[in-house]
Amino acid sequence: MEPTSTIDKILSATSDIVVHEGVRSLTLEAVALRAGISKGGLLYHFSTKQALLRAFLFHTFEEYEAQIQSRAEELPKGPGRLLQASIEVAFDLSQASGLEYFGAIAGVFAEYPDLLDALGEREQALYRSIQEDSADPAMATVVTLALEGLWMADLMGTGPSEGPERDVLHKTLTALASARPKGTT
């Protein structure tokens, strides 16, 4: 979909540069040029590179949250929908295009570690929602941490590649997410 608002154009240009060229290649001039606006127009919305990167991170995370919510709505009602949806989205995103975003985000955090705190609060809120929606909050935490480990392993090229091993991992995490705590029916 083609971005329509000025902010959408700016964030799309930022994403394109960060994902394909790296955070060190991101300049306000490059974003303005790629977005087709003046540097003054960019500065009107984002006065610093850090403010722009913060908006990029939050926008990317909002898209991730929206994917989880959308996938959860497709699942049968009941506890654990958010966790099941997060598994499906994580495996979808662990493909090449999703890995580009993970790498870009890791690059932003490496250059601007203070942005991690801001996004960390949003991520913690999502994890709390997943736990609260789960029949077994401890298992939800285990599965969520396993997904984060999978993303990191994929990013580093050490995770299980596509195929039977990956399918078993997917099925195992799905089964863990569906499990009820001991002592319940």
C-alpha angles and dihedrals in degrees: 000000000000114000112246110184124063091246091050090051091049093049092045091051091046091050092048093052097042094045098043104029105022135249092279089063092055113108128161088241092053092049093048091049093047091046092049095238136111120267087243089056090052093047090052088065101029119024095189140028089244092055089050093050091048089054090047091052094047092046091050091048091048089054089050091050090048090053090052093048092047093049091046091055089057092056126084114272116264142086119317099032093127092050093048090048092049090054092052093046092046092053091046091050094046087076119100098276093049091048090055088059092047090052092047092050091048088051092052091051091048091054097036109027093169088069088065091072093054095050092038090067091055092046091050090052090053092049091050089052090051091049093047090050092050128091087219112034093185091055090046088057092049093050093045091051090047089054091051089050090050091052091051092047090049091049091051092044093242100105124102109281125230114295139058097337091052092046091052090050091050092049092046094052090046091051092048090050091051095047119110120224116264113271094034130097 
